[in-house]
Amino acid sequence: MSLTRLVGGRAPEGEDLRYDPRAAEARRGALPGRGPVVVWNWTRACNLACVHCYASALRHPAPDELTTREAHELLEELVALRVPALLLSGGEPLARPDALALIARARSRGLRLTLSTNGTLIDEPVADALAAARVTYVGVSLDGPPEVHDAWRGRRGAHAETLEAIRRLVRRGVRVGIRFTLHRRSLAHVPYVLDLARREGVHRVCFYHLVPAGRGTRVADQGLDRAEARRVLAELLAYALEAVERGDETEILTVGNASDGVFAYLWLRAHAPARAPRALELLRRNGGNRSGVALLAIDPSGHVHPDQFSWDVDLGSVREHRLRDIWQGPATPPELEALRDRRPRLEGRCARCAWLDLCHGNLRARARAAGAPWGPDPACLLEDDEVLALPGTGT
C-alpha cells in the first residue's frame, strides 16, 4: 500500500501498477490481458539466520531446487504468461550460484525485475552486474540500528555490510529501498530507518507487517495489536503527507495488511479531507488483497502458492504442469478458484464489512494461522464501528 500515493504523491515512472485504472477489471491477473505479479523464492539458501524469516531459510539450498535449465524454462513461461513484474527472493536470492546469469537472462527477455535481498552479498562486482542488468528495483532488508539488526539477522557486522550495499547501489543509480518489518521490538526504530533513508538517498521505505509464517511463527507474539498498528500507521501517514508537501520523493509503503488502505482513507478524512476522495478512488482501483487473483508465488522446488506467505497452500508444481495451466487452465485447483471468489466464503467481521471492495478480506495466511481460513484477519486495523461505516457517509 503506497501511503505516499494515497496522500497525494506521484508514482515513480513506470511503477503505478498498484493503482492502474484497469486493475479493478482484472479477475485472473494484475491487469486485463496480463498475468499475475510473481514472487519467485528461487533458493532456500541464505547466509544469515533471520529470526522472522517467513521462508524458514537455511544455510544450504533445498535438495530439489529448480535446476538452471528448469529456471530458464520457467522464465520463458513467465514471459508467455505476460507477467507485469517478477520479484526475486529466497532465502537470499543472490546465494543461488547462477543468480546473476538468471537475472541477466530475465532482463534480456523483457521481464521487469525486483530483487529482495539482505544486501550482504552485494559487493562491487555484484552491484555492477545489477546496474548493468537494469534491475527495476532492489529492496534491502534492514531492522534498525547495528546492534538490533545484527541480533535479528543472526550475524555481527551484517548491518555494516547491508548499509554498504545500499550505498553501492545508490552510487550506481539503481533504484533501491529499505524493507523493515513492523513488530513490537522494532517500533522504536521506525524514526531511525526513515532518517537513514533520507540521508542515504534511498528511494523507498517499505514497512512489512509481521506475518506468522515460517520462523515468523516463533515470534508471532511480537505482532502489533490494533492500537499499536493504528498508531504507527498514523505516524507514517503524517510523515508521508509532510514529505509530499515539501517535495520529498521518498516513497512510503506498507505490505501485508490491506486494511492499511482503509485506515489511511479514514485518517485523511479526519486530517486532510481534500485529499481523501482521490485516495478512495485509488483504493478502489487497487482492490485490496490480491493473493491468487493478481499475485502468485513459486517456491525453490517449483511449487506454486497464492502468495509468498502461503507455502502451506500448494496449488501444484511447475515440474508437473505448465504455469499457465495452473493459473488459468486444466490444472487450476479449487483452492485458487476459492480465493478468487472469496467474498461469499468470508466469515465474521469480514462478511459484513462495508469496506470489502477496498480490502478483499485481507491476508488469508494470517486467518489460517489463527485457525479460521475464511475468518477475519486478526491484524485488521479497523474498529468495530468502522467496519460497519458506509464509505463516504461517516455513519
Secondary structure, 3 states (H helix, E strand, C coil): CEHHHHCCCCCCCCCCHHHCCCHHHCCCCCCCCCCCEEEEECCCECCCCCCCCCCCCECCCCCCCCCHHHHHHHHHHHHHHCCCCEEEECCCHHHCCCHHHHHHHHHHCCCCEEEEECCCCCCHHHHHHHHHCCCCEEEEECCCCHHHHHHHHCCCCHHHHHHHHHHHHHHCCCCEEEEEEECCCCHHHHHHHHHHHHHHCCCEEEEEECCCCHHHHHHHHHCCCHHHHHHHHHHHHHHHHHHHHCCCCCEEEEECCCHHHHHHHHHHHHHCHHHHHHHHHHHHHHCCCCECCCEEEECCCCEEECCCCCCCCCCCECCCCCHHHHHHCCCCCHHHHHHHCCHHHCCHHHHHCCCHHHHCCCCHHHHHHCCCCCCCCCCCCCCHHHHCCCCCCCC
